[in-house]
Amino acid sequence: MIHVTEITKKFTDGKNSFNHVLRGINLSIKKGDFIAIKGASGSGKTTLLSILGTLLQPDEGSYVLDGIEMNKLGVDYALIRNQKIGFVFQDHRLMPQLTALENILLPTLAFQNKTEEEQLNYAKQLMKLIDITSISGQYPDTLSGGEACRVSLCRALIMKPLLLLADEPTGQLDAENARNVALLLAKVNRELGTTIVMVTHSEETASVAHKVFLLKDGVLLCCKKYVMTSTN
C-alpha cells in the first residue's frame, strides 16, 4: 500500500550549510501493517511522518500511497489527508469550543456542509470501541490526558483512513495511560484493519507494533519483528 523509495530531506542550519535529516529512506508497508519507528530526538522521525502525511515534501525520492504518486503536480493533498490519512498528535489538538463528539466529527465537515447520519453512527461505534462513550458531551478542558488522546484517535479514524499516522501518541501520558493507548492502537489495527505508522521513544509502546524500525543517521533500519499475541 505504501512504497517509499530513496527519500531524502535536508534543512538549512542557518549557517549556509545543510543538515541532512533523511538520507535515502526506503520503506514498503502492506495494508494492515503496524509499524513503529524509534530514534533519538532530532533523528528525523517526525520529518518522515510529515512526508508520509503529505504535510512536507521530500527533496528527492518517491512516495506512493495506494497507487498514487505523492510527489507529482496536481495531487490534491488536502483531499488525500482528509480521506486516506488519519493523524494522532502528541498534543491532541482538540478544538476547545467543541465537545468530544463534535471534535471527532470535525473531519467530516472538510468537504461537506453537515455530518451525515452514517458518519454520526460510525463516530458512536468508534467511541464504543475506544471506550469513551460516556464523555461524548464533555469539552476538552474537562478531559484527562488519556481521554483526550482517545478522542483524538477517534477523530483520526472517523473518515476510515487507509493510513493512521501517530506522532508520539503516548508522549504526554503516564505509564498506565501510555500502555492503555498503545494497546488501543493495536486493537484498532487488529479489529479495523487500519494500517498504522507510529513514531515513539518508548520501547514498551513500540512493542505493540508488528515491526520496529530505528531511524539513525538519516537511515531507516529494521531492528525488531514481534509475533503478535491477542491483547484486550
MARKOL-335480 format. One line per 4 residues: number of its first residue (from 0); their letters; for each residue x, y, z of C-alpha. Coordinates in Angstrom, 1 decimal, always signed. Example, Ala and Ser with C-alpha at 12.3 -4.5 7.8 and 13.67 -1.06 7.14 Angstrom:
BEGIN
0> as> +12.3,-4.5,+7.8 ~ +13.7,-1.1,+7.1
END
This chain:
BEGIN
0> mihv> +0.0,+0.0,+0.0 ~ +2.9,+2.3,+0.7 ~ +6.2,+2.5,-1.2 ~ +8.9,+4.9,-0.2
4> teit> +12.0,+4.9,-2.3 ~ +15.2,+6.9,-1.7 ~ +13.5,+9.7,+0.2 ~ +15.9,+12.5,+1.2
8> kkft> +15.3,+15.7,+3.2 ~ +17.7,+18.4,+4.4 ~ +17.2,+21.6,+6.2 ~ +19.4,+24.7,+6.4
12> dgkn> +21.1,+25.2,+9.8 ~ +21.2,+29.0,+9.5 ~ +24.9,+28.9,+8.7 ~ +24.8,+28.5,+5.0
16> sfnh> +25.1,+24.7,+5.3 ~ +22.5,+21.9,+5.5 ~ +21.5,+19.3,+8.0 ~ +20.7,+16.1,+6.0
20> vlrg> +17.9,+14.6,+8.1 ~ +16.8,+11.8,+5.8 ~ +19.4,+10.1,+3.6 ~ +17.7,+7.7,+1.1
24> inls> +14.8,+6.2,+3.1 ~ +13.3,+3.0,+1.7 ~ +10.2,+1.5,+3.2 ~ +7.4,-0.7,+1.9
28> ikkg> +4.2,-1.2,+4.0 ~ +1.4,-3.6,+3.3 ~ -2.2,-3.0,+4.1 ~ -2.9,-3.9,+7.7
32> dfia> +0.7,-3.5,+8.9 ~ +1.5,-1.8,+12.2 ~ +5.0,-0.1,+12.0 ~ +6.8,+1.6,+14.8
36> ikga> +9.7,+3.9,+14.2 ~ +12.2,+4.8,+17.0 ~ +15.1,+7.2,+17.1 ~ +16.8,+9.8,+19.2
40> sgsg> +15.3,+13.3,+19.4 ~ +16.1,+15.2,+16.2 ~ +16.7,+12.0,+14.3 ~ +14.1,+12.9,+11.7
44> kttl> +11.1,+10.7,+12.9 ~ +8.6,+13.5,+12.7 ~ +10.0,+14.7,+9.4 ~ +9.5,+11.2,+7.9
48> lsil> +6.0,+11.1,+9.4 ~ +5.2,+14.5,+7.9 ~ +6.3,+13.3,+4.5 ~ +4.1,+10.2,+4.8
52> gtll> +1.3,+12.5,+5.8 ~ +1.9,+14.9,+2.8 ~ +2.5,+17.8,+5.2 ~ +6.1,+18.0,+3.9
56> qpde> +7.6,+17.3,+0.5 ~ +10.9,+15.4,+0.2 ~ +13.8,+16.9,-1.6 ~ +14.3,+13.7,-3.6
60> gsyv> +12.8,+10.3,-3.9 ~ +9.4,+8.7,-4.5 ~ +6.4,+8.2,-2.2 ~ +3.4,+6.2,-3.5
64> ldgi> +0.3,+5.8,-1.3 ~ -2.5,+3.5,-2.5 ~ -1.2,+3.7,-6.1 ~ -0.9,+7.5,-6.1
68> emnk> +2.5,+9.2,-6.6 ~ +2.5,+11.9,-3.9 ~ +5.3,+13.9,-5.5 ~ +3.6,+14.8,-8.7
72> lgvd> +1.9,+18.1,-9.6 ~ -1.8,+18.1,-9.4 ~ -2.3,+15.9,-6.4 ~ -4.9,+17.3,-4.0
76> yali> -3.1,+16.9,-0.7 ~ -5.9,+18.3,+1.4 ~ -8.3,+15.7,-0.1 ~ -5.7,+12.9,+0.4
80> rnqk> -5.2,+13.9,+4.0 ~ -8.9,+14.0,+4.7 ~ -9.9,+10.8,+3.1 ~ -6.9,+8.5,+3.2
84> igfv> -4.8,+9.6,+6.2 ~ -5.6,+10.0,+9.9 ~ -3.4,+11.8,+12.3 ~ -2.8,+11.4,+16.0
88> fqdh> -0.6,+14.1,+17.6 ~ +1.2,+14.2,+20.9 ~ -0.7,+17.4,+21.9 ~ -4.0,+16.0,+20.7
92> rlmp> -5.0,+19.4,+19.1 ~ -8.7,+19.3,+20.1 ~ -10.9,+22.3,+19.5 ~ -11.7,+23.7,+23.0
96> qlta> -15.1,+25.1,+21.9 ~ -16.3,+21.6,+20.7 ~ -17.5,+18.6,+22.7 ~ -15.6,+15.3,+22.4
100> leni> -18.2,+14.0,+19.8 ~ -18.0,+17.3,+17.8 ~ -14.2,+17.1,+17.7 ~ -14.4,+13.5,+16.4
104> llpt> -16.8,+14.6,+13.7 ~ -14.8,+17.7,+12.6 ~ -13.1,+16.0,+9.7 ~ -16.4,+15.1,+8.1
108> lafq> -17.1,+18.8,+7.6 ~ -14.0,+19.5,+5.5 ~ -15.7,+18.8,+2.1 ~ -19.4,+18.9,+3.1
112> nkte> -21.8,+21.2,+4.9 ~ -23.1,+18.8,+7.5 ~ -22.3,+15.4,+9.0 ~ -24.2,+12.5,+7.5
116> eeql> -26.1,+10.2,+9.8 ~ -23.9,+7.3,+8.7 ~ -20.8,+9.2,+9.9 ~ -22.5,+10.1,+13.2
120> nyak> -23.3,+6.4,+13.8 ~ -19.7,+5.5,+13.0 ~ -18.4,+8.0,+15.4 ~ -20.5,+6.4,+18.1
124> qlmk> -19.2,+3.0,+17.1 ~ -15.6,+4.3,+17.4 ~ -16.3,+5.8,+20.8 ~ -17.7,+2.5,+22.0
128> lidi> -14.6,+0.6,+20.6 ~ -12.3,+3.1,+22.3 ~ -14.4,+3.1,+25.5 ~ -15.2,+6.8,+25.7
132> tsis> -19.0,+6.8,+25.0 ~ -19.6,+8.4,+28.5 ~ -17.6,+11.5,+27.7 ~ -19.2,+12.4,+24.3
136> gqyp> -20.7,+15.6,+25.6 ~ -17.7,+16.8,+27.5 ~ -15.4,+19.6,+26.4 ~ -11.6,+19.2,+26.1
140> dtls> -10.7,+21.2,+29.3 ~ -12.6,+18.6,+31.3 ~ -10.8,+15.6,+29.9 ~ -7.8,+13.7,+31.3
144> ggea> -4.8,+13.3,+29.1 ~ -5.7,+9.7,+28.4 ~ -9.3,+10.7,+27.5 ~ -8.1,+13.5,+25.2
148> crvs> -5.8,+11.0,+23.4 ~ -8.7,+8.6,+22.9 ~ -10.8,+11.4,+21.4 ~ -8.1,+12.4,+19.0
152> lcra> -7.7,+8.7,+18.0 ~ -11.4,+8.5,+17.2 ~ -11.2,+11.8,+15.2 ~ -8.3,+10.3,+13.2
156> limk> -10.4,+7.2,+12.4 ~ -13.7,+8.9,+11.5 ~ -13.0,+9.1,+7.8 ~ -12.0,+5.4,+7.7
160> plll> -8.5,+6.2,+6.6 ~ -6.2,+3.7,+4.8 ~ -3.3,+5.0,+6.9 ~ -3.1,+6.2,+10.5
164> lade> +0.0,+8.2,+11.5 ~ +0.7,+8.6,+15.2 ~ +3.4,+11.0,+16.3 ~ +4.5,+10.2,+19.9
168> ptgq> +0.8,+9.4,+20.9 ~ +1.8,+8.4,+24.4 ~ +4.5,+11.0,+24.9 ~ +2.5,+13.1,+27.4
172> ldae> +0.8,+10.3,+29.3 ~ +1.8,+8.4,+32.5 ~ +2.9,+4.8,+32.2 ~ -0.5,+3.3,+32.7
176> narn> -2.3,+5.5,+30.3 ~ +0.5,+5.1,+27.8 ~ +0.2,+1.4,+27.9 ~ -3.6,+1.6,+27.5
180> vall> -3.3,+3.8,+24.4 ~ -0.7,+1.6,+22.9 ~ -3.0,-1.4,+23.4 ~ -5.9,+0.6,+21.8
184> lakv> -3.8,+1.2,+18.7 ~ -3.1,-2.5,+18.5 ~ -6.8,-3.1,+18.9 ~ -7.7,-0.6,+16.1
188> nrel> -5.1,-2.3,+13.8 ~ -6.5,-5.7,+14.6 ~ -10.2,-5.0,+14.5 ~ -10.5,-2.3,+11.9
192> gtti> -7.5,-3.4,+9.8 ~ -6.1,+0.1,+9.8 ~ -2.5,+0.4,+8.6 ~ -0.5,+2.3,+11.3
196> vmvt> +2.8,+4.0,+11.3 ~ +3.8,+5.3,+14.7 ~ +6.9,+7.1,+16.0 ~ +7.8,+6.8,+19.6
200> hsee> +10.6,+6.9,+22.1 ~ +9.1,+4.1,+24.2 ~ +10.2,+0.5,+23.8 ~ +7.1,-0.7,+25.5
204> tasv> +4.8,+1.4,+23.2 ~ +6.8,+0.2,+20.2 ~ +6.4,-3.4,+21.2 ~ +2.7,-3.5,+20.2
208> ahkv> +3.7,-3.0,+16.6 ~ +4.4,-5.8,+14.1 ~ +7.8,-4.3,+13.2 ~ +10.1,-1.7,+14.8
212> fllk> +12.5,+0.4,+12.8 ~ +15.3,+2.5,+14.1 ~ +16.0,+5.9,+12.4 ~ +19.7,+6.7,+12.8
216> dgvl> +22.0,+9.0,+10.9 ~ +19.2,+9.5,+8.3 ~ +18.9,+5.8,+7.6 ~ +16.0,+3.5,+8.5
220> lcck> +17.0,+0.1,+9.9 ~ +14.6,-2.7,+10.8 ~ +15.6,-3.8,+14.3 ~ +12.7,-6.0,+15.6
224> kyvm> +9.8,-8.1,+14.4 ~ +7.2,-9.1,+17.0 ~ +5.0,-12.1,+17.0 ~ +1.6,-10.6,+17.8
228> tstn> -0.5,-12.2,+20.5 ~ -4.0,-11.4,+21.5 ~ -4.5,-8.2,+23.6 ~ -7.6,-6.8,+25.2
END
